[in-house]
Amino acid sequence: MILNLFRRTPRDDTIAVLYGAIVAQARDPAFYRHDRVPDTANGRLEMIILHCVLVLGRLEAEGEALRPLGQALFDHFCSDMDANLREMGVGDMAVPRKMKGIAEAFYGRKRAYETALAAPGLDQLAAALARNVYIDATAADAGVRQLAAHMRAAVRTLAAVDGAALRRGELAFPDPRAGAAAEPAAGAP
């Protein structure tokens, strides 16, 4: 019976694959070279949060059926952040405080990005990205607008992935180097 606590389930594997795809996408060098996301621990965290928010939004679109998968994905994100803090040398007493800050940042960005994605065009989304991801950037900067265009493209790409594929851990993101220069029109999603 106690061994059941240590067995991996197919759902654990699915979460690991989904989270691995998110982290791999967040680490794509194009974001740091072409979109000029700061190549720092905070910049990389922001990119992981950004892509987690996009995937969670897609899972939420499936309704109640994939809600547990979304919660498990968020829990995995938190476990990964906890492990990373400890690996960076943050002491046991400080980890809970740091984790609280990361959770607050996550939920704040989730709200901001969801609101901005619901608005037409790139302006509101670029403003949210300039505020959260970039240091000393404005919503008019080319890199910020390219990242906003990538987010819009990612929403469209993720929408094309069906719920059954998501349950199997299958996930797709657009190439950040392709089509980021093309901004959608003001009324486009």
MDAnalysis code that builds the backbone (N, CA, C; Angstrom):
import MDAnalysis as mda
import numpy as np

u = mda.Universe.empty(567, n_residues=189, atom_resindex=np.repeat(np.arange(189), 3), trajectory=True)
u.add_TopologyAttr("name", ["N", "CA", "C"] * 189)
u.add_TopologyAttr("resid", np.arange(1, 190))
u.add_TopologyAttr("resname", ["MET", "ILE", "LEU", "ASN", "LEU", "PHE", "ARG", "ARG", "THR", "PRO", "ARG", "ASP", "ASP", "THR", "ILE", "ALA", "VAL", "LEU", "TYR", "GLY", "ALA", "ILE", "VAL", "ALA", "GLN", "ALA", "ARG", "ASP", "PRO", "ALA", "PHE", "TYR", "ARG", "HIS", "ASP", "ARG", "VAL", "PRO", "ASP", "THR", "ALA", "ASN", "GLY", "ARG", "LEU", "GLU", "MET", "ILE", "ILE", "LEU", "HIS", "CYS", "VAL", "LEU", "VAL", "LEU", "GLY", "ARG", "LEU", "GLU", "ALA", "GLU", "GLY", "GLU", "ALA", "LEU", "ARG", "PRO", "LEU", "GLY", "GLN", "ALA", "LEU", "PHE", "ASP", "HIS", "PHE", "CYS", "SER", "ASP", "MET", "ASP", "ALA", "ASN", "LEU", "ARG", "GLU", "MET", "GLY", "VAL", "GLY", "ASP", "MET", "ALA", "VAL", "PRO", "ARG", "LYS", "MET", "LYS", "GLY", "ILE", "ALA", "GLU", "ALA", "PHE", "TYR", "GLY", "ARG", "LYS", "ARG", "ALA", "TYR", "GLU", "THR", "ALA", "LEU", "ALA", "ALA", "PRO", "GLY", "LEU", "ASP", "GLN", "LEU", "ALA", "ALA", "ALA", "LEU", "ALA", "ARG", "ASN", "VAL", "TYR", "ILE", "ASP", "ALA", "THR", "ALA", "ALA", "ASP", "ALA", "GLY", "VAL", "ARG", "GLN", "LEU", "ALA", "ALA", "HIS", "MET", "ARG", "ALA", "ALA", "VAL", "ARG", "THR", "LEU", "ALA", "ALA", "VAL", "ASP", "GLY", "ALA", "ALA", "LEU", "ARG", "ARG", "GLY", "GLU", "LEU", "ALA", "PHE", "PRO", "ASP", "PRO", "ARG", "ALA", "GLY", "ALA", "ALA", "ALA", "GLU", "PRO", "ALA", "ALA", "GLY", "ALA", "PRO"])
u.atoms.positions = np.array([
    [0.820, -1.194, 0.000],
    [0.000, 0.000, 0.000],
    [0.861, 1.254, 0.000],
    [1.903, 1.275, 0.802],
    [2.735, 2.474, 0.848],
    [3.446, 2.715, -0.484],
    [3.708, 1.640, -1.227],
    [4.379, 1.790, -2.517],
    [3.515, 2.555, -3.522],
    [2.204, 2.508, -3.347],
    [1.320, 3.258, -4.233],
    [1.602, 4.759, -4.177],
    [2.105, 5.227, -3.050],
    [2.423, 6.645, -2.917],
    [3.566, 7.061, -3.838],
    [4.399, 6.116, -4.224],
    [5.582, 6.438, -5.009],
    [5.464, 6.025, -6.476],
    [4.355, 5.471, -6.865],
    [4.168, 5.054, -8.255],
    [3.735, 6.244, -9.096],
    [4.290, 6.280, -10.301],
    [3.875, 7.306, -11.256],
    [2.613, 6.817, -11.955],
    [1.713, 7.734, -12.214],
    [0.493, 7.404, -12.940],
    [0.607, 7.967, -14.349],
    [-0.222, 7.468, -15.265],
    [-0.209, 8.046, -16.608],
    [-0.459, 9.560, -16.591],
    [-1.282, 10.034, -15.659],
    [-1.538, 11.472, -15.559],
    [-0.269, 12.219, -15.167],
    [0.541, 11.636, -14.266],
    [1.818, 12.260, -13.908],
    [2.693, 12.430, -15.141],
    [2.713, 11.397, -15.989],
    [3.503, 11.464, -17.210],
    [2.966, 12.553, -18.140],
    [1.655, 12.657, -18.242],
    [1.045, 13.685, -19.087],
    [1.428, 15.075, -18.595],
    [1.355, 15.292, -17.299],
    [1.708, 16.594, -16.729],
    [3.176, 16.899, -16.995],
    [4.037, 15.907, -16.812],
    [5.466, 16.113, -17.053],
    [5.728, 16.477, -18.516],
    [5.027, 15.829, -19.428],
    [5.205, 16.127, -20.852],
    [4.686, 17.525, -21.173],
    [3.507, 17.873, -20.677],
    [2.958, 19.214, -20.920],
    [3.884, 20.288, -20.353],
    [4.315, 20.092, -19.132],
    [5.178, 21.089, -18.506],
    [6.530, 21.160, -19.222],
    [7.031, 20.026, -19.648],
    [8.283, 20.011, -20.402],
    [8.162, 20.803, -21.696],
    [7.023, 20.679, -22.377],
    [6.801, 21.442, -23.610],
    [6.723, 22.944, -23.322],
    [6.108, 23.304, -22.215],
    [6.018, 24.710, -21.823],
    [7.408, 25.271, -21.561],
    [8.194, 24.563, -20.783],
    [9.541, 25.033, -20.449],
    [10.422, 25.093, -21.695],
    [10.319, 24.089, -22.551],
    [11.112, 24.101, -23.790],
    [10.752, 25.312, -24.646],
    [9.469, 25.591, -24.753],
    [9.042, 26.759, -25.536],
    [9.536, 28.046, -24.885],
    [9.434, 28.133, -23.573],
    [9.865, 29.342, -22.856],
    [11.360, 29.582, -22.994],
    [12.115, 28.530, -23.226],
    [13.573, 28.655, -23.354],
    [14.036, 28.890, -24.789],
    [13.114, 28.962, -25.733],
    [13.509, 29.153, -27.130],
    [14.350, 30.426, -27.248],
    [15.553, 30.327, -27.808],
    [16.450, 31.488, -27.899],
    [15.859, 32.673, -28.668],
    [14.898, 32.427, -29.547],
    [14.304, 33.523, -30.318],
    [13.678, 34.584, -29.407],
    [13.111, 34.165, -28.301],
    [12.504, 35.145, -27.392],
    [13.554, 36.103, -26.830],
    [14.720, 35.591, -26.589],
    [15.769, 36.381, -25.944],
    [16.602, 37.162, -26.968],
    [16.729, 36.613, -28.165],
    [17.498, 37.303, -29.217],
    [16.650, 38.292, -29.992],
    [15.522, 37.811, -30.528],
    [14.720, 38.633, -31.435],
    [13.689, 39.492, -30.710],
    [13.039, 38.919, -29.706],
    [12.017, 39.669, -28.972],
    [12.609, 40.456, -27.814],
    [13.877, 40.223, -27.544],
    [14.645, 40.941, -26.516],
    [14.080, 40.787, -25.100],
    [13.532, 39.603, -24.822],
    [13.148, 39.284, -23.445],
    [14.453, 39.233, -22.657],
    [14.501, 39.824, -21.467],
    [15.742, 39.773, -20.679],
    [16.159, 38.321, -20.406],
    [17.397, 37.982, -20.751],
    [17.896, 36.625, -20.541],
    [18.455, 36.525, -19.123],
    [17.530, 36.550, -18.168],
    [17.839, 36.491, -16.742],
    [16.922, 35.448, -16.107],
    [17.166, 35.139, -14.852],
    [16.283, 34.207, -14.149],
    [14.845, 34.740, -14.151],
    [14.682, 36.040, -13.925],
    [13.335, 36.617, -13.933],
    [12.720, 36.590, -15.323],
    [13.519, 36.889, -16.357],
    [13.003, 36.850, -17.721],
    [12.542, 35.457, -18.104],
    [13.311, 34.455, -17.715],
    [12.938, 33.071, -18.024],
    [11.701, 32.637, -17.225],
    [11.614, 33.077, -15.978],
    [10.417, 32.803, -15.190],
    [9.191, 33.425, -15.852],
    [9.326, 34.657, -16.315],
    [8.202, 35.328, -16.971],
    [7.741, 34.551, -18.204],
    [8.690, 33.990, -18.945],
    [8.324, 33.239, -20.149],
    [7.649, 31.915, -19.789],
    [8.066, 31.297, -18.709],
    [7.392, 30.074, -18.262],
    [5.971, 30.409, -17.816],
    [5.829, 31.471, -17.047],
    [4.495, 31.886, -16.602],
    [3.617, 32.194, -17.806],
    [4.142, 32.951, -18.762],
    [3.381, 33.329, -19.950],
    [2.849, 32.084, -20.662],
    [3.708, 31.106, -20.907],
    [3.283, 29.911, -21.626],
    [2.379, 29.014, -20.768],
    [2.603, 28.980, -19.469],
    [1.678, 28.253, -18.577],
    [0.288, 28.869, -18.653],
    [0.227, 30.186, -18.623],
    [-1.063, 30.871, -18.700],
    [-1.777, 30.515, -20.001],
    [-1.041, 30.481, -21.111],
    [-1.656, 30.134, -22.392],
    [-2.207, 28.707, -22.377],
    [-1.430, 27.768, -21.840],
    [-1.883, 26.376, -21.805],
    [-3.051, 26.218, -20.831],
    [-2.973, 26.865, -19.681],
    [-4.091, 26.782, -18.731],
    [-5.362, 27.366, -19.340],
    [-5.223, 28.446, -20.086],
    [-6.384, 29.019, -20.774],
    [-7.002, 28.025, -21.739],
    [-6.150, 27.290, -22.445],
    [-6.654, 26.279, -23.384],
    [-7.339, 25.150, -22.625],
    [-6.752, 24.706, -21.528],
    [-7.368, 23.645, -20.733],
    [-8.708, 24.107, -20.158],
    [-8.773, 25.357, -19.710],
    [-10.019, 25.889, -19.165],
    [-11.110, 25.966, -20.227],
    [-10.710, 26.160, -21.483],
    [-11.682, 26.220, -22.568],
    [-12.396, 24.884, -22.761],
    [-11.785, 23.800, -22.308],
    [-12.398, 22.477, -22.399],
    [-13.450, 22.266, -21.318],
    [-13.517, 23.172, -20.364],
    [-14.513, 23.057, -19.313],
    [-14.078, 22.148, -18.183],
    [-15.036, 21.606, -17.507],
    [-14.802, 20.804, -16.305],
    [-13.970, 19.555, -16.572],
    [-14.032, 19.029, -17.775],
    [-13.343, 17.773, -18.094],
    [-11.832, 17.861, -17.889],
    [-11.231, 19.010, -18.192],
    [-9.780, 19.139, -18.080],
    [-9.338, 20.026, -16.913],
    [-10.266, 20.415, -16.087],
    [-9.913, 21.232, -14.922],
    [-8.887, 20.541, -14.012],
    [-9.044, 19.251, -13.700],
    [-8.030, 18.591, -12.856],
    [-6.644, 18.580, -13.513],
    [-6.598, 18.459, -14.830],
    [-5.327, 18.494, -15.537],
    [-4.680, 19.879, -15.397],
    [-5.487, 20.920, -15.488],
    [-4.983, 22.285, -15.304],
    [-4.449, 22.501, -13.891],
    [-5.165, 21.997, -12.900],
    [-4.707, 22.140, -11.518],
    [-3.411, 21.374, -11.303],
    [-3.322, 20.176, -11.860],
    [-2.101, 19.387, -11.725],
    [-0.930, 20.064, -12.420],
    [-1.188, 20.729, -13.548],
    [-0.140, 21.458, -14.253],
    [0.356, 22.629, -13.407],
    [-0.565, 23.362, -12.801],
    [-0.172, 24.465, -11.919],
    [0.610, 23.942, -10.721],
    [0.169, 22.839, -10.145],
    [0.891, 22.240, -9.010],
    [2.308, 21.845, -9.412],
    [2.456, 21.312, -10.615],
    [3.782, 20.924, -11.118],
    [4.660, 22.166, -11.286],
    [4.082, 23.237, -11.804],
    [4.802, 24.512, -11.922],
    [5.313, 24.950, -10.548],
    [4.450, 24.888, -9.546],
    [4.842, 25.304, -8.194],
    [5.951, 24.421, -7.641],
    [5.851, 23.121, -7.857],
    [6.902, 22.209, -7.398],
    [8.221, 22.516, -8.084],
    [8.166, 22.808, -9.381],
    [9.375, 23.146, -10.122],
    [9.990, 24.443, -9.608],
    [9.160, 25.441, -9.344],
    [9.675, 26.716, -8.835],
    [10.300, 26.533, -7.455],
    [9.647, 25.731, -6.602],
    [10.190, 25.438, -5.276],
    [11.566, 24.793, -5.406],
    [11.670, 23.784, -6.271],
    [12.952, 23.092, -6.468],
    [14.017, 24.038, -7.019],
    [13.621, 24.919, -7.945],
    [14.579, 25.872, -8.510],
    [15.070, 26.869, -7.465],
    [14.182, 27.333, -6.609],
    [14.601, 28.252, -5.546],
    [15.626, 27.578, -4.636],
    [15.351, 26.351, -4.268],
    [16.270, 25.625, -3.391],
    [17.609, 25.386, -4.088],
    [17.555, 25.073, -5.384],
    [18.785, 24.861, -6.145],
    [19.605, 26.150, -6.245],
    [18.927, 27.293, -6.274],
    [19.621, 28.584, -6.354],
    [20.153, 29.012, -4.991],
    [19.886, 28.215, -3.956],
    [20.449, 28.503, -2.651],
    [19.533, 29.255, -1.700],
    [18.265, 29.399, -2.061],
    [17.326, 30.049, -1.152],
    [17.109, 29.109, 0.032],
    [17.221, 29.631, 1.231],
    [17.091, 28.824, 2.441],
    [15.683, 28.333, 2.685],
    [15.590, 27.247, 3.446],
    [14.297, 26.629, 3.738],
    [13.298, 27.610, 4.346],
    [13.772, 28.517, 5.166],
    [12.874, 29.475, 5.819],
    [12.349, 30.522, 4.842],
    [13.094, 30.822, 3.799],
    [12.698, 31.864, 2.847],
    [11.870, 31.324, 1.683],
    [11.936, 30.022, 1.418],
    [11.234, 29.458, 0.268],
    [9.731, 29.733, 0.307],
    [9.029, 29.518, 1.431],
    [7.586, 29.791, 1.419],
    [7.251, 31.240, 1.058],
    [8.026, 32.177, 1.559],
    [7.784, 33.589, 1.246],
    [8.002, 33.854, -0.246],
    [9.081, 33.285, -0.794],
    [9.370, 33.451, -2.225],
    [8.280, 32.781, -3.066],
    [7.830, 31.616, -2.637],
    [6.780, 30.907, -3.372],
    [5.469, 31.689, -3.352],
    [5.193, 32.340, -2.238],
    [3.989, 33.179, -2.166],
    [4.089, 34.296, -3.197],
    [5.259, 34.906, -3.320],
    [5.468, 35.956, -4.306],
    [5.318, 35.440, -5.735],
    [5.829, 34.244, -5.999],
    [5.706, 33.662, -7.336],
    [4.238, 33.362, -7.644],
    [3.510, 32.819, -6.680],
    [2.090, 32.523, -6.895],
    [1.299, 33.798, -7.148],
    [1.574, 34.847, -6.382],
    [0.893, 36.123, -6.591],
    [1.217, 36.687, -7.977],
    [2.479, 36.594, -8.373],
    [2.882, 37.061, -9.705],
    [2.159, 36.244, -10.777],
    [2.095, 34.933, -10.586],
    [1.433, 34.074, -11.569],
    [-0.022, 34.490, -11.756],
    [-0.758, 34.592, -10.658],
    [-2.179, 34.925, -10.764],
    [-2.400, 36.342, -11.289],
    [-1.537, 37.265, -10.925],
    [-1.645, 38.621, -11.454],
    [-1.423, 38.653, -12.955],
    [-0.412, 37.941, -13.424],
    [-0.147, 37.894, -14.859],
    [-1.248, 37.152, -15.596],
    [-1.758, 36.095, -14.984],
    [-2.852, 35.344, -15.614],
    [-4.045, 36.266, -15.857],
    [-4.412, 37.038, -14.856],
    [-5.525, 37.984, -15.018],
    [-5.217, 39.018, -16.102],
    [-4.012, 39.590, -16.035],
    [-3.636, 40.638, -16.989],
    [-3.610, 40.101, -18.416],
    [-3.031, 38.929, -18.620],
    [-2.939, 38.373, -19.977],
    [-4.306, 37.945, -20.495],
    [-5.124, 37.350, -19.644],
    [-6.459, 36.954, -20.092],
    [-7.292, 38.170, -20.482],
    [-7.213, 39.224, -19.697],
    [-7.932, 40.456, -20.023],
    [-7.419, 41.034, -21.335],
    [-6.098, 41.079, -21.495],
    [-5.505, 41.646, -22.700],
    [-5.803, 40.790, -23.924],
    [-5.813, 39.469, -23.771],
    [-6.121, 38.594, -24.899],
    [-7.581, 38.711, -25.321],
    [-8.451, 39.091, -24.396],
    [-9.860, 39.272, -24.730],
    [-10.099, 40.569, -25.504],
    [-9.166, 41.510, -25.420],
    [-9.278, 42.781, -26.144],
    [-8.749, 42.591, -27.567],
    [-9.267, 43.364, -28.520],
    [-8.780, 43.239, -29.895],
    [-7.386, 43.852, -30.063],
    [-6.676, 43.374, -31.068],
    [-5.374, 43.945, -31.405],
    [-4.292, 43.576, -30.405],
    [-3.177, 44.299, -30.516],
    [-2.011, 43.995, -29.683],
    [-1.744, 45.025, -28.592],
    [-2.394, 46.170, -28.640],
    [-2.024, 47.259, -27.739],
    [-2.105, 46.883, -26.265],
    [-3.227, 46.349, -25.825],
    [-3.388, 46.013, -24.407],
    [-2.452, 44.869, -24.007],
    [-2.282, 43.918, -24.894],
    [-1.394, 42.788, -24.616],
    [0.061, 43.261, -24.546],
    [0.457, 44.115, -25.475],
    [1.822, 44.647, -25.466],
    [2.068, 45.464, -24.206],
    [1.081, 46.206, -23.748],
    [1.234, 46.986, -22.515],
    [1.441, 46.056, -21.320],
    [0.683, 44.956, -21.259],
    [0.836, 43.999, -20.155],
    [2.212, 43.341, -20.204],
    [2.681, 43.009, -21.397],
    [4.003, 42.395, -21.535],
    [5.113, 43.376, -21.174],
    [4.978, 44.619, -21.604],
    [5.998, 45.625, -21.285],
    [6.111, 45.800, -19.772],
    [4.996, 45.734, -19.108],
    [4.951, 45.919, -17.652],
    [5.518, 44.710, -16.905],
    [5.257, 43.497, -17.402],
    [5.597, 42.295, -16.656],
    [6.877, 41.610, -17.092],
    [7.151, 41.571, -18.373],
    [8.265, 40.781, -18.887],
    [9.521, 41.616, -19.073],
    [9.346, 42.824, -19.536],
    [10.488, 43.627, -19.962],
    [10.936, 44.623, -18.895],
    [12.198, 44.992, -19.017],
    [12.763, 46.043, -18.175],
    [12.994, 47.234, -19.096],
    [12.501, 48.381, -18.750],
    [12.710, 49.590, -19.557],
    [12.225, 49.436, -20.987],
    [11.027, 48.935, -21.192],
    [10.448, 48.818, -22.523],
    [9.056, 49.432, -22.503],
    [8.595, 49.790, -23.689],
    [7.234, 50.300, -23.821],
    [6.455, 49.362, -24.721],
    [5.148, 49.532, -24.736],
    [4.289, 48.690, -25.566],
    [4.562, 48.900, -27.050],
    [5.213, 49.990, -27.415],
    [5.501, 50.269, -28.823],
    [6.796, 49.610, -29.297],
    [7.622, 49.105, -28.386],
    [8.894, 48.497, -28.782],
    [8.649, 47.258, -29.643],
    [9.505, 47.077, -30.645],
    [9.338, 45.980, -31.606],
    [9.327, 44.616, -30.928],
    [10.248, 44.358, -30.002],
    [10.300, 43.065, -29.333],
    [9.039, 42.781, -28.545],
    [8.508, 43.786, -27.885],
    [7.282, 43.629, -27.091],
    [6.127, 43.273, -28.014],
    [6.020, 43.961, -29.135],
    [4.929, 43.709, -30.073],
    [5.085, 42.333, -30.743],
    [6.324, 41.924, -30.986],
    [6.542, 40.589, -31.553],
    [6.107, 39.517, -30.565],
    [6.423, 39.714, -29.293],
    [6.003, 38.747, -28.281],
    [4.481, 38.732, -28.157],
    [3.850, 39.892, -28.242],
    [2.384, 39.955, -28.197],
    [1.787, 39.210, -29.391],
    [2.370, 39.397, -30.575],
    [1.892, 38.686, -31.766],
    [2.087, 37.179, -31.599],
    [3.203, 36.787, -30.993],
    [3.441, 35.363, -30.738],
    [2.365, 34.814, -29.801],
    [2.004, 35.565, -28.773],
    [0.971, 35.095, -27.853],
    [-0.345, 34.878, -28.586],
    [-0.710, 35.807, -29.452],
    [-1.947, 35.653, -30.234],
    [-1.863, 34.402, -31.110],
    [-0.720, 34.198, -31.749],
    [-0.539, 33.016, -32.595],
    [-0.602, 31.742, -31.753],
    [-0.034, 31.786, -30.565],
    [-0.056, 30.617, -29.677],
    [-1.480, 30.273, -29.262],
    [-2.292, 31.273, -28.993],
    [-3.693, 31.020, -28.637],
    [-4.392, 30.300, -29.792],
    [-4.155, 30.762, -31.011],
    [-4.778, 30.115, -32.181],
    [-4.254, 28.684, -32.354],
    [-2.955, 28.484, -32.193],
    [-2.364, 27.152, -32.350],
    [-2.887, 26.202, -31.279],
    [-2.938, 26.667, -30.044],
    [-3.428, 25.826, -28.951],
    [-4.910, 25.504, -29.116],
    [-5.680, 26.435, -29.661],
    [-7.109, 26.188, -29.876],
    [-7.334, 25.045, -30.865],
    [-6.373, 24.822, -31.750],
    [-6.497, 23.759, -32.751],
    [-6.166, 22.372, -32.182],
    [-5.611, 22.322, -30.978],
    [-5.291, 21.045, -30.337],
    [-6.553, 20.560, -29.628],
    [-7.005, 19.356, -29.951],
    [-8.245, 18.893, -29.325],
    [-8.014, 18.392, -27.904],
    [-9.102, 18.295, -27.167],
    [-9.035, 17.908, -25.758],
    [-8.409, 16.547, -25.536],
    [-8.682, 15.591, -26.420],
    [-8.106, 14.253, -26.268],
    [-6.591, 14.303, -26.400],
    [-6.095, 15.119, -27.315],
    [-4.645, 15.266, -27.476],
    [-4.035, 15.894, -26.229],
    [-4.705, 16.873, -25.664],
    [-4.208, 17.505, -24.440],
    [-4.132, 16.477, -23.306],
    [-5.134, 15.619, -23.200],
    [-5.126, 14.573, -22.167],
    [-3.943, 13.623, -22.323],
    [-3.482, 13.477, -23.560],
    [-2.326, 12.605, -23.828],
    [-1.005, 13.372, -23.685],
    [-1.075, 14.664, -23.400],
    [0.139, 15.463, -23.250],
    [0.642, 16.047, -24.551],
    [-0.184, 16.019, -25.574],
    [0.204, 16.573, -26.869],
    [-0.132, 18.053, -26.907],
    [0.854, 18.828, -27.287],
    [0.743, 20.275, -27.201],
    [1.535, 20.880, -28.345],
    [1.066, 21.971, -28.886],
    [1.791, 22.627, -29.980],
    [1.853, 24.126, -29.726],
    [3.006, 24.694, -30.014],
    [3.197, 26.137, -29.988],
    [3.717, 26.563, -31.356],
    [3.417, 27.769, -31.771],
    [3.998, 28.241, -33.028],
    [5.479, 28.561, -32.842],
    [6.214, 28.524, -33.937],
    [7.625, 28.889, -33.917],
    [7.704, 30.396, -33.659],
    [8.403, 30.821, -32.626],
    [8.462, 32.255, -32.325],
    [9.163, 33.068, -33.414],
    [9.909, 32.413, -34.289],
    [10.589, 33.128, -35.372],
    [9.696, 33.313, -36.584],
    [8.615, 32.554, -36.675],
    [7.753, 32.584, -37.855],
    [6.507, 33.415, -37.602],
    [6.295, 34.372, -38.418],
    [5.048, 35.136, -38.389],
    [4.917, 36.119, -37.255],
    [5.916, 36.262, -36.418],
    [5.790, 37.209, -35.307],
    [5.743, 38.641, -35.805],
    [6.296, 38.888, -36.975],
    [6.314, 40.248, -37.494],
    [4.939, 40.688, -37.972],
    [4.091, 39.743, -38.289],
    [2.759, 40.086, -38.809],
    [1.809, 40.361, -37.647],
    [1.443, 41.609, -37.463],
    [0.494, 41.976, -36.412],
    [-0.915, 41.783, -36.907],
    [-1.790, 41.235, -36.059],
    [-3.177, 41.136, -36.473],
    [-3.816, 42.513, -36.517],
    [-4.848, 42.629, -37.325],
    [-5.585, 43.887, -37.425],
    [-6.265, 44.173, -36.088],
    [-6.722, 45.396, -35.920],
    [-7.296, 45.843, -34.651],
    [-8.460, 44.972, -34.196],
    [-9.256, 44.432, -35.086],
    [-10.420, 43.627, -34.683],
    [-10.116, 42.148, -34.593],
    [-8.900, 41.726, -34.942],
    [-8.567, 40.303, -34.969],
    [-8.246, 39.797, -33.577],
    [-8.506, 38.487, -33.318],
    [-8.174, 37.923, -32.007],
    [-6.688, 37.745, -31.818],
])
